[in-house]
Amino acid sequence: MALTGGCSCGEVTYEITDAPLFTQACHCTDCQRTTGSAFVVHAVLAEKDFAITGETRASQLSTGSGAGREHHFCPTCGTPIWVRYLYHQVPVIALRTGTLDDASQLPPQAHIFTRSKQPWVLLPGDAPAFEEGAARDEIWPAESIRRYEALAGALAGALAE
């Protein structure tokens, strides 16, 4: 699977070299604020599967969990491209799927934090919805969980050396 995308001005481009682990729409108020919209769609990717050309800048923001997040954006046009949620103990990122050349390739597999979704947003019936976050083991496909755990194992091995 090779998907491509980038920022609005073209200064930052990227390629995804393996399937995302999971794609979800988040309706939390933090995501509403940082997108200026009703929700965001994020594809969780292993960092090793994300090849970026160009440089991004990052800003640190808080999260409901208190762990924080880094928002990466194009320094020229300001397009938000990806986020690193600091609660992850493995090298994964959350790609804003709206930056894909063809965002229709990664529809949400679930909707989270629907307790704060805008009342005029109608959720599709083909993806599960959760009032809060959802545990990875409950909603991710088994293969994605295996890949995530392999990333964690590789990180643990590297730290032990």
C-alpha positions as CSV (number, residue, x, y, z in Angstrom):
1,M,0.0,0.0,0.0
2,A,1.4,3.4,-1.0
3,L,-0.6,6.4,-0.2
4,T,0.7,10.0,-0.7
5,G,-0.3,13.4,0.5
6,G,1.1,16.7,1.8
7,C,0.3,20.2,2.8
8,S,-1.6,22.9,0.9
9,C,1.4,24.6,-0.6
10,G,3.3,21.4,-1.5
11,E,6.4,22.2,0.6
12,V,5.8,19.1,2.7
13,T,4.8,15.8,1.1
14,Y,4.8,12.2,2.4
15,E,4.2,8.6,1.4
16,I,2.7,5.9,3.6
17,T,4.5,2.6,2.9
18,D,2.4,0.2,4.8
19,A,-1.3,0.0,5.9
20,P,-2.2,2.2,8.8
21,L,-2.8,0.4,12.1
22,F,-6.2,2.0,12.6
23,T,-8.2,5.0,11.3
24,Q,-10.7,6.8,13.6
25,A,-12.7,10.0,13.7
26,C,-12.3,11.8,17.0
27,H,-15.1,14.2,18.1
28,C,-13.4,15.5,21.3
29,T,-13.4,19.3,21.9
30,D,-9.6,19.4,21.6
31,C,-9.8,17.9,18.0
32,Q,-12.7,20.2,17.2
33,R,-10.6,23.2,18.2
34,T,-7.3,22.2,16.5
35,T,-9.1,21.4,13.2
36,G,-11.6,24.3,13.3
37,S,-14.2,21.7,12.4
38,A,-16.6,19.2,14.0
39,F,-14.0,16.3,14.2
40,V,-10.7,15.0,12.9
41,V,-9.9,11.7,11.1
42,H,-6.6,10.3,12.2
43,A,-4.8,7.2,10.7
44,V,-2.4,5.7,13.3
45,L,0.8,4.7,11.5
46,A,4.1,3.2,12.5
47,E,6.6,6.1,12.1
48,K,8.8,3.7,10.1
49,D,5.9,3.6,7.5
50,F,5.8,7.4,7.1
51,A,8.3,8.9,4.7
52,I,8.2,12.7,4.8
53,T,9.8,15.1,2.4
54,G,10.3,18.7,3.7
55,E,10.3,19.9,7.3
56,T,7.5,20.5,9.7
57,R,7.3,22.6,12.8
58,A,5.7,21.3,16.0
59,S,3.7,22.9,18.8
60,Q,3.1,21.2,22.2
61,L,-0.5,21.0,23.3
62,S,-2.2,19.4,26.3
63,T,-4.5,16.4,26.2
64,G,-7.3,15.2,28.4
65,S,-5.0,12.4,29.7
66,G,-2.4,15.0,30.7
67,A,0.3,13.2,28.5
68,G,0.3,15.9,25.8
69,R,0.7,15.9,22.1
70,E,2.9,17.4,19.4
71,H,1.1,18.9,16.4
72,H,3.3,18.9,13.3
73,F,2.5,21.4,10.5
74,C,3.9,23.0,7.4
75,P,5.9,26.1,8.5
76,T,4.9,27.9,5.2
77,C,1.2,27.3,4.8
78,G,0.3,26.1,8.3
79,T,-1.4,22.9,7.2
80,P,-1.6,20.4,10.2
81,I,-0.2,17.1,8.9
82,W,0.4,14.7,11.8
83,V,0.3,14.4,15.6
84,R,2.4,12.5,18.1
85,Y,0.3,11.6,21.1
86,L,2.8,11.4,23.9
87,Y,0.9,8.6,25.8
88,H,2.0,6.1,23.2
89,Q,5.2,4.3,24.3
90,V,5.9,3.1,20.8
91,P,6.9,5.0,17.6
92,V,3.5,5.7,16.1
93,I,2.0,8.9,14.7
94,A,-1.6,10.1,13.9
95,L,-1.8,11.3,10.4
96,R,-4.5,13.8,9.5
97,T,-6.2,11.9,6.7
98,G,-7.5,15.1,5.1
99,T,-3.9,15.7,3.9
100,L,-4.0,12.6,1.8
101,D,-4.1,13.1,-2.0
102,D,-7.2,10.7,-1.8
103,A,-8.6,10.8,1.7
104,S,-11.4,8.5,0.6
105,Q,-8.9,5.6,0.9
106,L,-9.0,5.7,4.7
107,P,-12.5,6.1,6.0
108,P,-12.9,5.9,9.8
109,Q,-13.1,2.5,11.3
110,A,-14.6,3.9,14.5
111,H,-15.8,7.2,16.0
112,I,-14.6,8.2,19.5
113,F,-15.6,10.9,22.0
114,T,-19.0,11.1,20.5
115,R,-20.3,12.5,23.8
116,S,-19.0,15.9,22.5
117,K,-19.8,15.5,18.8
118,Q,-21.8,18.3,17.3
119,P,-25.5,17.5,17.3
120,W,-25.8,18.1,13.5
121,V,-23.1,15.4,12.7
122,L,-24.8,12.1,11.7
123,L,-22.7,9.1,12.3
124,P,-22.7,6.3,9.7
125,G,-24.0,2.9,10.8
126,D,-21.1,0.9,9.5
127,A,-18.5,2.0,12.1
128,P,-18.7,1.6,15.8
129,A,-19.1,4.7,17.9
130,F,-17.9,5.3,21.5
131,E,-18.9,8.1,23.9
132,E,-15.3,8.2,25.1
133,G,-12.1,6.7,23.9
134,A,-12.0,3.0,23.1
135,A,-9.4,0.4,24.1
136,R,-7.2,-0.7,21.3
137,D,-7.8,-4.4,22.1
138,E,-11.6,-3.8,21.7
139,I,-11.6,-2.1,18.3
140,W,-8.4,-2.6,16.4
141,P,-8.0,-5.6,14.0
142,A,-5.9,-8.4,15.4
143,E,-3.2,-7.9,12.8
144,S,-2.9,-4.2,13.8
145,I,-2.6,-5.1,17.5
146,R,0.2,-7.6,16.6
147,R,2.0,-4.9,14.6
148,Y,1.7,-2.4,17.5
149,E,3.0,-5.0,20.0
150,A,5.9,-5.8,17.6
151,L,6.8,-2.1,17.6
152,A,6.7,-2.1,21.4
153,G,8.9,-5.2,21.5
154,A,11.4,-3.7,19.2
155,L,11.5,-0.5,21.2
156,A,12.0,-2.5,24.5
157,G,14.8,-4.5,22.9
158,A,16.6,-1.3,21.6
159,L,16.3,0.3,25.1
160,A,17.8,-2.8,26.7
161,E,20.9,-2.7,24.6
